[in-house]
């Protein structure tokens, strides 16, 4: 099929490259010329595993074209996917870009004779597709539903693993506003992907996305609450607690004698809390949506409250373990909100850095990929040094805090901490290190949910 995609961020570009890789002809449209130029050269403007090589491949084969000409992209395609940003502003998501995209597509459809399906792929609260996007398309095109189609097709991509998530989906949700829209849109997937296609209405599709992210975030906050209780009691390793909980056969079934460990159990782990462009925004948006409709979502509010408390708990532990942190020099290992991405949006590491600076701490920061974006995010934050070599970051420090579980970081030998640090003490906020091994090397180990 011929497909146009509006937006070349994480969702739009990954979607475009993967659909082109599967044999579709794709137009990726964006208003920023420098981004279009980069994509056209086969160079991804975002950091994502496998994306560079796949982008170069589909560009070389002419399966994907990047353009600023939205009119051409829509006129020469059968389906347009809207994958623009929905930033969280105030107490709800902003639909400015969604509305603008819908209006532009509608205006182009006014002059198009062929049937065309518009897809909302951006994460939006329930009712957005049918009560906001649909009326805009009708007004701008001068057409009625049936002359064009409309679906909501949520994405379930994890940054750092987005390409594989797209190519190997767990499920494909198509929230179609009518039967004709569904029949046309499903052709994108049904012959190219081995996954169940779930047909629902647009509001259900929108809610599926929010419910999925909310559940995973709830598992994280639940694990951190258990970790906090364990810390207060002392002598409990919350990591072992949650690993054992995850071995319950309702989480980890045994099939033909082999344990099948679902990815969901990875979220049953104490740590620094969740960040990124999805979980915080999506849960807060769902809370706001719910309150506006008269329901008080107590569980969701608690999920956010526990997560926001996590940085303060880390700070309190540091002050206690180091007998104060003012004028101490601390290495921050990991700046991205998670491993295998350079994204620092809502990064717990960035939040901790700001808190430590206010407390009078000197900071030396390292990340394999996110240093430049962190510098921009922390612009004007004096006394924060950035390094591309972890050894330089560790040099002469009083403590090191592991905030992102990159393999580059978790594989640092404990002997290196001893060699470079003034006082070898490691605060493992990802629970990714072996505390017994740390002790063997003479490194003081502090872990979320672990106090000897």
NORPE-V882641 format. One record per run of one state. SS is the DSSP state (A for helix, B for strand, O for the rest). FROM is the first residue (numbers start at 1). LEN is the number of residues. If there is no record, write none. Layout:
BEGIN
SS:FROM:LEN, SS:FROM:LEN
END
This chain:
BEGIN
O:1:1, B:2:5, O:7:3, A:10:12, O:22:3, B:25:5, O:30:3, A:33:8, O:41:10, A:51:10, O:61:3, B:64:4, O:68:2, A:70:6, O:76:3, B:79:4, O:83:5, B:88:2, O:90:2, B:92:2, O:94:2, A:96:14, O:110:7, B:117:4, O:121:7, A:128:14, O:142:3, B:145:1, O:146:2, B:148:5, O:153:9, A:162:6, O:168:3, B:171:6, O:177:2, A:179:10, O:189:7, B:196:5, O:201:1, A:202:32, O:234:3, B:237:1, A:238:9, O:247:7, B:254:2, O:256:2, B:258:2, O:260:3, A:263:5, O:268:11, A:279:14, O:293:5, A:298:24, O:322:7, B:329:5, O:334:14, A:348:11, O:359:3, B:362:5, O:367:4, A:371:7, O:378:6, B:384:4, O:388:2, A:390:5, O:395:4, B:399:4, O:403:4, A:407:4, O:411:3, A:414:7, O:421:4, B:425:4, O:429:6, A:435:6, O:441:3, B:444:4, O:448:2, B:450:1, O:451:2
END
